[in-house]
Amino acid sequence: MKNFKLAHLGNFSHSLDAIVYHAKPNATDEIAEIFELARKNDLTIAPRGAGRSYNDAALNGGGIVLDLSLLTRILAWDAEKGILRAEPGLTLASLWQHILPDGWWPPVVSGTMKTTLGGCLGMNIHGKNNFKMGTIGENIVEFTALLPNGEEVTCSPNQNDDLFYAMISGMGMLGVFTSVTMQMKRVYSGLVSVKEWNVPNLSAQLDALLTGAPENDYIVGWLDGTARGKSLGRGQMHAANYLAKDDDPEPQKTMQVDFQTLPDTFFGVIPKSKLHYLMSLGLNNLGVWGVNTAKYLVGRDKNYRQPHAAFHFLLDYVPDWELSYGRQGLIQYQSFLPRETALGAWTEMIQLSQKRGLPTYLGVTKRHRPDKFLFSHALDGFSLAFDFKITNGNRAKLATMVQEFDQIALNAGGRFYFAKNSETASETARHFLGDEALKKFHKLKERCDPEGLLRSGLYRRLFSK
Ligand SMILES: Cc1cc2nc3c(=O)[nH]c(=O)nc-3n(C[C@H](O)[C@H](O)[C@H](O)COP(=O)(O)OP(=O)(O)OC[C@H]3O[C@@H](n4cnc5c(N)ncnc54)[C@H](O)[C@@H]3O)c2cc1C
């Protein structure tokens, strides 16, 4: 295998890194070679897509990281039915760019288009439409995978369904996806119609998600983590809807890739590639308070049309925005809470973060529904994601605080997302996943990977006894 070398790899949020054997196959046939190499050298393997998880999910210190990002071929595209089959390293960016000119859009996307299909299945990602379209797994027709025991499997909701529901969400710990077949969503325009409005506090924000979810295709909230008292949890909602047939006078134009791409400069002068330097100047408690207050105060009810890519992937338009958090990076902490307990539990978390002088610099809320996947993070309720800046001085305090959040969320019947939180301890994971799901997972692990070749940093953290 040509692409195999020692490398220093990090996670997306620059908070963790590891020295690993970095294996980058050029073809799916080479994956079996890497299993063999690991076996002979007593090494373990963590699959990796684009490495966009905020934690140790795609890291494996001292072991092999099996990087699938060169496996990007589209194997079949049916533009009549909207069904695409591709290798696991295909990014969501390449995917939407291939299908949009034919009038289709991926049914579920993450907030960045840089993720790969394999990584999206490994974590079973959700979008701003989780309440309507479910997780990505619910839109998968079929996948093929190579298991460490040498078996090549094809899985769908009707074939090998136990593996289908466990490998999707299984954090790459049962086998390696080698192809993914997905149903896309028909669209009649390259634009979505967006509504924007302010909400004065957390209770109003959750109400807006609850009432807005059924009547819109997408809904998401921005939360000002610095606001206190009666304004705690205030923010801004964005809801979006697909355009109906004939609503867009120029669909052939708006569905072209060029139309979706934003300019290289902000206000015509600041190059996008330099924007993170500017942002870093304001990323402190006072700067964020000032920006958030201004954003809230100038917020007005607005209606406009926006390209799909601009609505979904706003963060991608600031290249390397994560660098604005500085050398120590950031922690993203996302909890999922039932409708009944969300308000109380998140009020407690936000108050605690303010009391400790560690307010979140970005808060994002979404509406969710439960699903059948083994390690599902979703439930009938909401999620709130917090971004916290790490510094040399606050790292330990932050880690303690997010573990306290874990307890608040657990007591409120909450769930967690393994693509994000980097501090969740094994007892917490065991508590939230429950004995039955864990028993099922370990039984499948025994069958698919009897020698325990697949192990990531995340797996060790969550499942080490
Ligand atoms: C800016 C930003 C916004 C985000 N927004 C969202 C969002 O809105 N919703 C959401 O759900 N998530 C979101 N995420 C998280 C992201 O979608 C997930 O972490 C996703 O898994 C990353 O995909 P990746 O290709 O980078 O996978 P990686 O991070 O490289 O890997 C993720 C997991 O998948 C496994 N894996 C990768 N490839 C394979 C394969 N071929 N076979 C088996 N296992 C594999 C890995 O072992 C790992 O456990 C966001 C992340 C960022 C950075």
PDBQT file of the ligand as one rigid body, heavy atoms in Angstrom, charges set to zero:
ROOT
HETATM    1  C1  LIG A 501     -18.959  22.957  11.096  1.00  0.00    +0.000 C 
HETATM    2  C2  LIG A 501     -19.611  21.642  11.434  1.00  0.00    +0.000 A 
HETATM    3  C3  LIG A 501     -20.986  21.552  11.427  1.00  0.00    +0.000 A 
HETATM    4  C4  LIG A 501     -21.607  20.334  11.736  1.00  0.00    +0.000 A 
HETATM    5  N1  LIG A 501     -22.962  20.278  11.702  1.00  0.00    +0.000 NA
HETATM    6  C5  LIG A 501     -23.595  19.110  11.982  1.00  0.00    +0.000 A 
HETATM    7  C6  LIG A 501     -25.007  19.004  11.886  1.00  0.00    +0.000 A 
HETATM    8  O1  LIG A 501     -25.706  19.966  11.556  1.00  0.00    +0.000 OA
HETATM    9  N2  LIG A 501     -25.576  17.811  12.164  1.00  0.00    +0.000 N 
HETATM   10  C7  LIG A 501     -24.831  16.721  12.510  1.00  0.00    +0.000 A 
HETATM   11  O2  LIG A 501     -25.411  15.653  12.732  1.00  0.00    +0.000 OA
HETATM   12  N3  LIG A 501     -23.491  16.784  12.601  1.00  0.00    +0.000 NA
HETATM   13  C8  LIG A 501     -22.862  17.944  12.338  1.00  0.00    +0.000 A 
HETATM   14  N4  LIG A 501     -21.492  18.019  12.401  1.00  0.00    +0.000 N 
HETATM   15  C9  LIG A 501     -20.750  16.814  12.781  1.00  0.00    +0.000 C 
HETATM   16  C10 LIG A 501     -20.380  15.997  11.541  1.00  0.00    +0.000 C 
HETATM   17  O3  LIG A 501     -21.444  15.925  10.646  1.00  0.00    +0.000 OA
HETATM   18  C11 LIG A 501     -20.021  14.575  11.965  1.00  0.00    +0.000 C 
HETATM   19  O4  LIG A 501     -18.966  14.604  12.886  1.00  0.00    +0.000 OA
HETATM   20  C12 LIG A 501     -19.633  13.692  10.783  1.00  0.00    +0.000 C 
HETATM   21  O5  LIG A 501     -19.512  12.366  11.255  1.00  0.00    +0.000 OA
HETATM   22  C13 LIG A 501     -18.318  14.137  10.149  1.00  0.00    +0.000 C 
HETATM   23  O6  LIG A 501     -18.112  13.434   8.941  1.00  0.00    +0.000 OA
HETATM   24  P1  LIG A 501     -16.631  13.062   8.488  1.00  0.00    +0.000 P 
HETATM   25  O7  LIG A 501     -16.699  12.527   7.098  1.00  0.00    +0.000 OA
HETATM   26  O8  LIG A 501     -15.712  14.172   8.731  1.00  0.00    +0.000 OA
HETATM   27  O9  LIG A 501     -16.346  11.849   9.470  1.00  0.00    +0.000 OA
HETATM   28  P2  LIG A 501     -15.195  11.659  10.552  1.00  0.00    +0.000 P 
HETATM   29  O10 LIG A 501     -15.277  12.717  11.564  1.00  0.00    +0.000 OA
HETATM   30  O11 LIG A 501     -13.908  11.458   9.866  1.00  0.00    +0.000 OA
HETATM   31  O12 LIG A 501     -15.694  10.271  11.190  1.00  0.00    +0.000 OA
HETATM   32  C14 LIG A 501     -16.909  10.206  11.900  1.00  0.00    +0.000 C 
HETATM   33  C15 LIG A 501     -17.184   8.769  12.317  1.00  0.00    +0.000 C 
HETATM   34  O13 LIG A 501     -17.500   7.969  11.192  1.00  0.00    +0.000 OA
HETATM   35  C16 LIG A 501     -16.620   6.846  11.107  1.00  0.00    +0.000 C 
HETATM   36  N5  LIG A 501     -16.370   6.623   9.665  1.00  0.00    +0.000 N 
HETATM   37  C17 LIG A 501     -15.902   7.506   8.752  1.00  0.00    +0.000 A 
HETATM   38  N6  LIG A 501     -15.867   6.927   7.532  1.00  0.00    +0.000 NA
HETATM   39  C18 LIG A 501     -16.294   5.652   7.680  1.00  0.00    +0.000 A 
HETATM   40  C19 LIG A 501     -16.472   4.538   6.802  1.00  0.00    +0.000 A 
HETATM   41  N7  LIG A 501     -16.246   4.607   5.481  1.00  0.00    +0.000 N 
HETATM   42  N8  LIG A 501     -16.922   3.370   7.325  1.00  0.00    +0.000 NA
HETATM   43  C20 LIG A 501     -17.209   3.262   8.658  1.00  0.00    +0.000 A 
HETATM   44  N9  LIG A 501     -17.073   4.279   9.516  1.00  0.00    +0.000 NA
HETATM   45  C21 LIG A 501     -16.632   5.462   9.040  1.00  0.00    +0.000 A 
HETATM   46  C22 LIG A 501     -15.381   7.257  11.903  1.00  0.00    +0.000 C 
HETATM   47  O14 LIG A 501     -14.712   6.140  12.445  1.00  0.00    +0.000 OA
HETATM   48  C23 LIG A 501     -15.993   8.118  12.994  1.00  0.00    +0.000 C 
HETATM   49  O15 LIG A 501     -16.469   7.325  14.050  1.00  0.00    +0.000 OA
HETATM   50  C24 LIG A 501     -20.829  19.194  12.073  1.00  0.00    +0.000 A 
HETATM   51  C25 LIG A 501     -19.442  19.277  12.065  1.00  0.00    +0.000 A 
HETATM   52  C26 LIG A 501     -18.838  20.494  11.746  1.00  0.00    +0.000 A 
HETATM   53  C27 LIG A 501     -17.337  20.561  11.731  1.00  0.00    +0.000 C 
ENDROOT
TORSDOF 0
